[in-house]
Amino acid sequence: MSELFQPLTLRGITIRNRIGLSPMCMYSCEAEDGLPTNWHLPHLASRAAGGTGLVMTEATAINPAGVISPQDLGIYSDAHTEKLKQITETLHSLGATSSIQLAHAGRKSGTYRPWSEQRGYIEDWSLTRHAPSPIPFSEKSPAPTELTKPEIQTLIQQFVDATHRANEAGFQIVELHSAHGYLLHQFLSPLSNQRTDEYGGSFENRTRLHHELFEAVRPALPDHKPLMMRISATDWVDGGWTIEDSIKLCQSLKPLGLDFVDCSTGGTVPNAQIPVGPGYQVQFAEAIRKEAGIPTGAVGSITDPHQAEAIIASGQADMVFIGREMLRNPYWANAAAIALNTKPVRPSQYDWAVS
Ligand SMILES: Cc1cc2nc3c(=O)[nH]c(=O)nc-3n(C[C@H](O)[C@H](O)[C@H](O)COP(=O)(O)O)c2cc1C
């Protein structure tokens, strides 16, 4: 019996299998207003129809300046809530669990989308790039503006407001994006956070925002809905954020309502030496699961059904998140089921005809 196809219950939400669509920016809000377009619904729905258990949106900005590219999804007005509701209703009708990744890009905000003729940061961007410290990402990047303490409080409130909206839109799970060198991760890493107030310096100070955030965001979700966090478990750089730091952070957030840790790595600085290869980040999901006693998700170059099955069956992680392989094949989960001698869960519209 396949372990990959066993359901997973987090709080009051049961995910039909252990496969998640990893959050992936689609750079497809054409009016630069953060509203889903005709792209987003079929993109996410096709992964749900393909048998995926948990369908996660792309990084969705909690305020207009929090976007990576101006074409990213946002969740900062009632119009966003209404449009996103169409997505959750569709995902649920296809048997998938819906999840939204709430994000702020911090010093990495305001870049051209990848297929644009122009590359990198938008030079005349009209919004402010905020960060814990005025340190640019690289020599070629613009210097961000240091957040004041009142602005940090505003930011927390915007995460809370976004969580309320996510709940109203019907999302069953909320994930806070604290990975890949974006704003929340920028607070954690000593490479990007060199503040001298209570939000910088010691481990306790660099993680203060996360504690305040969890205390504020958790009550914004009904009890039965899980709160997840994506982290970069290591910066892969000497003097940066480490797996030991990640374990300590997750241990301390568990009593504040951290239900699940989605374990990625890197993104703080451009020159990290990352040993990319099949399943290269699984070790971090395993360490956090074991040491912090929290369910985890593994992500990164997981492409093969047997590889995914082994990760779950050996107890290295509770879920696998599939990124690029699900861009290649939206039906990856159903193909994995067949490869593992399990019956795929197809919509009735297809199932009666092909099984
Ligand atoms: C096109 C694209 C967009 C991405 N956007 C996001 C994002 O919005 N949020 C996030 O946490 N990770 C993002 N990622 C990272 C993926 O979620 C995933 O962690 C990464 O691609 C590694 O998994 P894979 O090897 O299965 O692709 C993105 C990756 C790709 C390829």
The ligand as an SDF file (V2000), in Angstrom:
LIG
                    3D

 31 33  0  0  0  0  0  0  0  0999 V2000
    8.3040   29.3680  -11.8340 C   0  0  0  0  0  0  0  0  0  0  0  0
    8.5930   29.2160  -10.3700 C   0  0  0  0  0  0  0  0  0  0  0  0
    7.9840   30.0770   -9.4630 C   0  0  0  0  0  0  0  0  0  0  0  0
    8.2030   29.9360   -8.0780 C   0  0  0  0  0  0  0  0  0  0  0  0
    7.5170   30.7360   -7.1980 N   0  0  0  0  0  0  0  0  0  0  0  0
    7.5760   30.4530   -5.8700 C   0  0  0  0  0  0  0  0  0  0  0  0
    6.6980   31.0960   -4.9610 C   0  0  0  0  0  0  0  0  0  0  0  0
    5.8380   31.8880   -5.3300 O   0  0  0  0  0  0  0  0  0  0  0  0
    6.8160   30.7840   -3.6400 N   0  0  0  0  0  0  0  0  0  0  0  0
    7.7410   29.8640   -3.1890 C   0  0  0  0  0  0  0  0  0  0  0  0
    7.8190   29.6280   -1.9860 O   0  0  0  0  0  0  0  0  0  0  0  0
    8.5450   29.2200   -4.0450 N   0  0  0  0  0  0  0  0  0  0  0  0
    8.4680   29.4660   -5.3570 C   0  0  0  0  0  0  0  0  0  0  0  0
    9.2120   28.7340   -6.2360 N   0  0  0  0  0  0  0  0  0  0  0  0
   10.0020   27.5870   -5.7300 C   0  0  0  0  0  0  0  0  0  0  0  0
    9.1710   26.2970   -5.8410 C   0  0  0  0  0  0  0  0  0  0  0  0
    8.0300   26.3310   -5.0110 O   0  0  0  0  0  0  0  0  0  0  0  0
   10.0290   25.0700   -5.4410 C   0  0  0  0  0  0  0  0  0  0  0  0
   10.3870   25.2050   -4.0920 O   0  0  0  0  0  0  0  0  0  0  0  0
   11.2720   24.9290   -6.2970 C   0  0  0  0  0  0  0  0  0  0  0  0
   10.9590   25.0730   -7.6760 O   0  0  0  0  0  0  0  0  0  0  0  0
   11.9440   23.5870   -6.0860 C   0  0  0  0  0  0  0  0  0  0  0  0
   11.0410   22.5300   -6.3630 O   0  0  0  0  0  0  0  0  0  0  0  0
   11.0980   21.7290   -7.7710 P   0  0  0  0  0  0  0  0  0  0  0  0
   12.4980   21.1980   -7.9080 O   0  0  0  0  0  0  0  0  0  0  0  0
   10.0790   20.6380   -7.6020 O   0  0  0  0  0  0  0  0  0  0  0  0
   10.7630   22.6880   -8.8590 O   0  0  0  0  0  0  0  0  0  0  0  0
    9.0590   28.9080   -7.6100 C   0  0  0  0  0  0  0  0  0  0  0  0
    9.6980   28.0730   -8.5400 C   0  0  0  0  0  0  0  0  0  0  0  0
    9.4530   28.2000   -9.9000 C   0  0  0  0  0  0  0  0  0  0  0  0
   10.1210   27.2330  -10.8460 C   0  0  0  0  0  0  0  0  0  0  0  0
  1  2  1  0
  2  3  1  0
  2 30  2  0
  3  4  2  0
  4  5  1  0
  4 28  1  0
  5  6  2  0
  6  7  1  0
  6 13  1  0
  7  8  2  0
  7  9  1  0
  9 10  1  0
 10 11  2  0
 10 12  1  0
 12 13  2  0
 13 14  1  0
 14 15  1  0
 14 28  1  0
 15 16  1  0
 16 17  1  0
 16 18  1  0
 18 19  1  0
 18 20  1  0
 20 21  1  0
 20 22  1  0
 22 23  1  0
 23 24  1  0
 24 25  2  0
 24 26  1  0
 24 27  1  0
 28 29  2  0
 29 30  1  0
 30 31  1  0
M  END
$$$$
